[in-house]
């Protein structure tokens, strides 16, 4: 049987397919025996065996044999299209590289189809799919110099300089502890990011409170407090003047304050969820009240900051206090029923391990958290930079958002362990009276204030259904808006850019499911910020002359200029 006969290629294809099937089965076996928490994208061990229906597996095999035979028959004329990893001309100019890439894509498709065909419960299937995605992404020929035709061509053209520069880039990244996503040397906090003018007017061991200089002659009587996620630094809300949500709020006439979290070191390794609620969120609310003299303030929580803020308001409500007049939640979980892809990391064993490791003290390293989030999109946020930085010796272009993304923040171990169990694992926050926080039974049904809830349509960290779920938890008058794009790009979308769309339901109805809401929603061009600004303006009360000084009296004097020391602290 010669290479010119269809029988030869059919037999070769079948053997090749069997080899990949064996590899796939070994891969699944490794998942089933894995230990939780090993590496940034490690999965908890699976409790149940997985199977694929024989008829489905046979159909996949037959289709694979046909596709592989067709590819082999193309031989040197094989071409690669539809995948940006192989879009450079060098891949098409080199028949061997084109065949390698085409074979990889065919095998990758088979593996993903097999993962989708698994018979198991939803969580097991999600874990398998996630694990196969990681393996498929890591095994791409573009990730290795021996197979990357584009990197090889550049090495020849530069007479090896690209390889030398790639080695320098790799040594640099090993030293800093993470893959460079941007030219970090081009940014400095307080110089060209986090530049809105203001002053630190209060601080304790957990946070600094920044007050911003008014940009209008008059301000609203109710000040505005922003609580960003403690898992990241606040300046995602103040990257550049043209895309700063903080500056935008100030320009709308709001007397604006922001919580700037301290980057925990070992001295804060004992801090708990209660500490962050009582000594940070609640304390910030009370300080803003005292400085402004306002009976009530308006508040915004972003991501985990929204979860912290919602918990704080429930604690205050249990005490008979309602210091916040209105609440804005941006890509926030209160109900953790649908946590999307992050659910693959959470089960009783994995949470118990974290509790054993750090529940009584210690730190959850910021770089580990950052790596986990990056591996949720491995081709875009990991391998893309491995190829560019190391194989091609390139320096990634400056990008403020990616600089912020690499500026990691630690978390206190007890805080993190409590958060995992009571939100992601057991979803206790929405169970009235289930949790006791700061000595009070938590009941979100008592947080009866007007609420503006925003979710991003392509958010992989807080899925749009998870953001929408808050509409069914809080009792006050609510407005829900969905923006295009993801967790960060959807939020940081200034009107002047005239980018992306947002969706609003004109009748204001909030049915139980997001899908039902979306059926009645209308698309509007551009940013959601103006809609939110109009809503917040209606919550802010009358206008008054803007203050001429920061803080108030001798109790709340200027400590230092914004952005302050805390935001500049690097994760140890």
N, C-alpha and C positions, 0 to 999 in steps of 0.2 A: 504494500500500500504506500503510494508516494504522496508527497506534499501537494500534488496537483489535484488530488481526488477529494470530493466532499466527505467521503468516509473518514479520511485521515483527520480533517479538521473537526469533524463531529466527535471523533474519539478523543482528540486532543482537548477539545472544549469540555467534554464530559470529565476528563481527568482533572483539568484545571478547576472546574466547578467543584468537584469532590474535595479537592485540596482546600478550597475556600470554605466549603461547608464544615470540614473538620476543624479549621481554624476558628470558625464562628462558634462551634459547639464548645471548643476549649475556652473561648472567650467567655461564654455564658457560665461555664463551670467555674471560671476564675471569679466571676461576679458573685456566684452563689457562695463561694468560700471566702470572699473578701472580708477584711477587717475594717470596720468603720473608722473614718477619720484619717486614713492614710493618704497624705497628699492633698493638694488644694481641691481636687475634684473627685476625691474618693467617695464611693457609695457605701451605704450600710449594707450589710450582708442580707441576701434574700432568704426568706423563710420557706418558700415553696418552689418545687421544680417547675420548669417551663417546658412547654411542648409546642409544636407547630402541627396543625392538621395535615395529615399525609397528602390529601388531595391538593391543598394549597402549596405544600412544599414541592410536590411533583410539577405543578404548573409553573412555579418559579424556576425550577430546574430546567424544564423544557424551554422556557423563554430564554433563559440564560445561555443554554447550549446554542440556540439559534443565533442569538445576538453575538456571542463570542465567535462562532463559526463565520459569521458575516464580517466581523472585525478582522479575523485572521486572513480571510480572503482578500481584504483590502490591502493588507501588507504595507508596503512602503507608501501607499497612497492614502493611508489613514490620516484623518484630520481631527483636530480638537476644536470644539466650539461650545459656547454657552457657559463657560466657567472662567471667571476672571483670573484664577490662579494660573491658567494656561493660555491667557490671551495674548501674551507677547509673541511677536513674529518668530522668535527663536524656536518656540515649540513646534510651529508648523514647518520650519525650515529643516528640522532634524527628524527624519522618519522614525528613528528609534525612540526619540523623545515623544513624538506624537503617538506612537504605538503604546508607549509606557503610560502616558496620560490617559489615553482612551481606555486601556485595559483597567486602569485604576478606577476610572469613573464607572465603568460597567460593573466592576466588583463592588464598588461602594454602593451602587444602586441596589444590587442584590442583597447586600447585608442589611440595608435599611428596610427593604421590602420584607426580608425575613424577620427583622425586629418587629415590624408592624403586624406580621402574621402570627405572632406569639399568642397562645391561649393562656391567659393569666388574669389576675385582678388588675385594675387600672394602674395602681401604684407600681406593681412589678413591671408592667409593660412600659410605663414611663421611665423606670430605672434602666431597663434593658435598652430602650431607645436612646437614652442619654449616654449610656456607656458605649454603645455602638457608635454613636455620633463622635464621641471623643476619640475612639480608636480609629475611625475612618479619617477624621480630620488630621490626626497625628501621623498617619501612614501615607499621606499624600506625597507623591514623588517630588513635588515642588519644595518640600521641606528639607531636602537632602541635596547637598552639592553634587553628589555622584549622579543624580538624576535630573537636576534642574538645569535645563538647556539655557535658560536666560541667564542664570548666574554664571554658568560656564563661559558663555559668550562674553559676558562683561569682564570676567577674569582675564580672558585672552586679550580683549581690547585694551584693558588697563595694565597689561603686563604684570598681573598679580596684585596690583595695588588694592583692588576691591577686596581681595581675600585678606590682605594685611589689615585693611581698615575694619573689615568684619571681625577679625580677631580682637582688635582694639575695642570695638563696640561690645563684644561679648565680655571681655575682661572688665570693662567699665560697668556693665549691667550686673555682673557677678558681685562687684564691689558694692553697688547700691542696693542689691537685693531684689530687683524687679526688672522686667524687660522694658526698655524705653519705648514709649508710645509717641513721644514728641521730643523736641529739643528742649530739655528742661533748663538748659543754661540761659535760655532766652526769657525766662520768667522769674519774677521775684515778688512775693506777697508784699503788698503795700507800695510797690513801685509801678507795676503794670498789670496787676490783678488785685482785687480788693482795694480799690482806690477811692471809693466814695468817702467824702469828707465827714469826719465824725470824731467821737471821743469815747473812751472807756470810762463809764461813770459808776461802775460797781464791779466787784469781782469777789469770788470765793474760790475754794479749791476745785470746783467743778466747772465753772464758766465765768466769762467776762460778759458784761452787758454793755453793748455799744449803742450810743445815741447818735443819730445822724443830723447834720446841719440842714435846716430847712432850706428849700429852694424856692419857696413862695412866701409872700408877705404875710399870708394868713394860713393857719393850719386848722384842721378839725379838732374839736374839743376832746374826742376820744382818741388817744394815741394808739399806735399800731405796733404789735410785738410779733416778730418772726422767730419761730423755733425750728431750726434746721435739723437734719438728722445728725446724731452724735457719731454715727458710723462714718461720716465724712466731715469735711470742714465747711463752714458756713459760706465761704466765698463763691460757691457755685451760684449763689444768688447775687453775686457782685463781681463777676469776672471782668468785664470791661464796661465803661460808661454806656456804650450803645446796647448792651445786652444784659444790663443789671436790673433785676426785679426790684432790688432795694432802692436804687436810684429812681426807678419808675414810680414806686410808691411815694417816695419823698416828693417827687415832682407833681404828684396828684394832690398834694397838700396834707399828707399824713405825717404827724410827728412820729418818726419811725425808730424802733429799737430792734436789735437782733441779739440772740444768744450766740456767743462764740464759745464753743465747747473747748475745754482743756483736753489736750492729747494725753491720756492717762499713762503714767509710768508705774513702777512697782509700788510707789507710795499710795497709789489709789487702787491697787489691786483688790482691795476688800470691799469696794463700793457696790451697792445693790441697786435694784430697780427702785426701791423706796427712796434711796438717797437721791436718785436723779429726779424723782417726782417732787419730793418735798424741798430739797435744797437747791434744785435747779429750776424746774418749770414753775412750780408754785412761787418760789422765791422771786423769780424774774417777773412774774405777774404782779406781785405785791410791790416790788421796787418801782416798776413802771407806774403803778397807781400813785405811789408816794411822790415820785418826781413830777408827774404831770398834775397831780391833784384831782384826777378824774375818778369818779366813782366806779366806772366801768371802762374797759379797754376793748379793742378788737385784736384778735390773735390769729396767726397762721401757723400751721404745722406742715412740714414737708417730710414725706416718707416716715421713717422711724420717729422723726420729730412730731409728726401728727399723732402717732400712737402714744407717745409720751404726753403730749398736750391733752389728748382726749382722756387719758387716764387721770391726769392732774385735775381736769375739770370735773370728772366724776368724784374724785376725792373731795374737792371743794364743795360740790353739791351735797355730798353726804354730811358736810359740816354746816350746811345751810348758807353757803356763800355762793354768789354768782358774780364774780368780778369781771367776767368776759361777756361782752354784749353780743358779739358775733364771732363765728369760727370759720376759718378757711382751711380745708384739707386738700393738700396736693399729693397725688399718687400715694395714698395712705391706706394701710390696713387698720381697721378696727375689728372686723369680722375676718378671721383667718381660715374660712372654710375652703377657699380656692386660692392657694398660694402659687399655682403654676409650677414651673420647672423646679423651683426651690424645694418643693415637696419631696423630691427624690432623695434629698439629704437627711430627711427627718424621719426618725422612728424612735421607739422607746429605747432601744439599745444605744443608738447614737447620742441621744440626749443624755441618757444616764452616764455615758462615757464622759461627756463634757462636764457633767455635774461632778463626777469623780475627779476629773483633771483640774477643774478650776472653780467649782461651786463654792468652795470655802476661801478662795483667794487665788490671785494670779491674773494674768492678762490673756485676752484673745488678741493675737497679733494682727495688726492692721493689714500687713502684707498678705497674710493667709486669707483674710476676708476678701481682699482685692483680687487675689488669684482665683478664688472661687467664682466671683462675679465675672471675671474675664473669661473663664472657661464655660460660662453659659453661652458665649458666642465665640468658640475657639478659633474659627478661621479669621474673624474680623479683629479680635482683640488679643490673640496670642500668636498664631502661626504667621499671620501677615507681617508682624514685626520681626519674628525670628528670621524670616526669609529676607526682608528688606535690610535689617540691621546687620545680620551676620553673614548671610550668603552673598549678598550684593554690596555690602559695605556702605550702605546709605545711612544718612542721618535723617530721621523723620522730621517733617516740617513742623514749625512751631504752631501749637494749637492750644489755646487756653483751657478748653474743656478737658483735654486729655492730660494736661499738666495737673489740673485739679484731681483728675481721676487717679493719678499716681501718687498723690500726696496723702498717704494712708493715715488712718487713725486707729489706735488700739481701743479695746473695750475692757472694762473690768470684768474678770471672770464670773463673779457672782451675778452681776447684772446680766451678762450674756446667757448664762445657764438658766436663770429665771425666765428670761425673754423667750428662749427656745421652747421650754416646757409649756409655759402658760399661754403662749400665742400660737406658734407654728404647730406644736404637737397636740395640745389639748383645747385650744381655742377658748380659753376660759374668760377672756375679757368681755365677751358678749353674753356671758351667762350671769344674769343678775344675782348679786350677792355671793357668787362663787369665790371671788378673790378678795382678800383683805390687803389693802395697800395703804401704807402710812396710818395704820390703825383703823381704817374705814372700809366698810363693805362697798365694793365698786358696783355701780349700776348706771350704765351709760344712758338708760332711759330717763335719768334725772338731768342730763345735760340738755336742757330745753332752751336752745338758743338758735337764731338763724344761722344756717350753715351753707357755705358754698363748697361743693365737692367737685374736684377735678380729677380726671383719669386720662391716661395716654393710651391710644388705641393699640400701639405695638409694644407696650411695656412688658418686658420679660421678667421684671423684678416684682412689680405690683400689677398683676394682670388687670385689664380693664374691668373684668367681672368682680375682682377683689376690691377695686376702688369703688365700684358702684354699690357693693354690698353695704357700705356705710349709710346709704340712703334708707335702708330698712332697719337701721339700728337706732339712730338718733331721732328724737321725737319732734324737734323744732321744724320750722319752715325751711325747706331745703331747695337748693338749685344745683342740678348736676350738669356738668359740661364735659364733653370728651374732646381731646385734641389729637391731632395726628402725631405720628412718630412715637418715640420711646420714652423711657423713664426720665431722662434728662433733657434731650432735645425737644421733647414735647412741652416741657415746662418752660425752658429758657427759649422763648419764642417772641422777641420784641415786635411790636406792630410795624415799626419802620421797615423791617425786612420783608414784609408782605409775603411771608412763607407759610406753607402748610394751611390746613383747614381746621375748623372746630365744628362740633355738632351740638345743637341745642334743641330741646323739645319745646315747641312754642306753647303747648297747652300746660306745661309745667308738671304733668303727671309723672309719677315715679312708681311704675308697676314693680312687682316682686323681682322679675328677672331683667337682666341687662338687655337680652335679646328683644324682649317686649318693649323696653324703653327705646331701643335703637330703631325699631320699626316705625316709630312715630317721630323720630328726630330728623331735623333738617340740617344740611351742611352749609356752613358759612365760610367764605374765603378768609384767610389770614388768621392772625393771632387771637387767642381767647382773652388776652390781657384786658382790652377795653371793656369787654363784657363784665369781667371781674371788677375792674376799677369802678364801673358804674354801680355795681352791686355794693361794693365796699363803701362808696361815697354815701349811699343811702343809710348805712349803718353807723356813720361817723359823727352824727350830730351837727351842731352849728359850728361856724368858723370863728376863730379868734386870732388875735395878733400872734405871730410866730415868736417863740422865745428867742432871746438874744444870747443866752448862755446855755451851756450844757449842764445837765444834772440839776441839783437843787440844794442850796445852802451848803453848810459845812459837812452834812452827812453824805451827800452824793456829789463830791467834787471830781473834777477831771483827774483820772489816774494816769492816763497816757493817751496819745492820739490813736485813732483807729488806723489800722485794724487790730492793734494791740499785740501783746506777747503770745497769748495762748494759741492763736491761729498759726503762728510761725513755728511752733514746736513740732519737731519731726518724730515720727513713731520710732521708738527704740527697739 
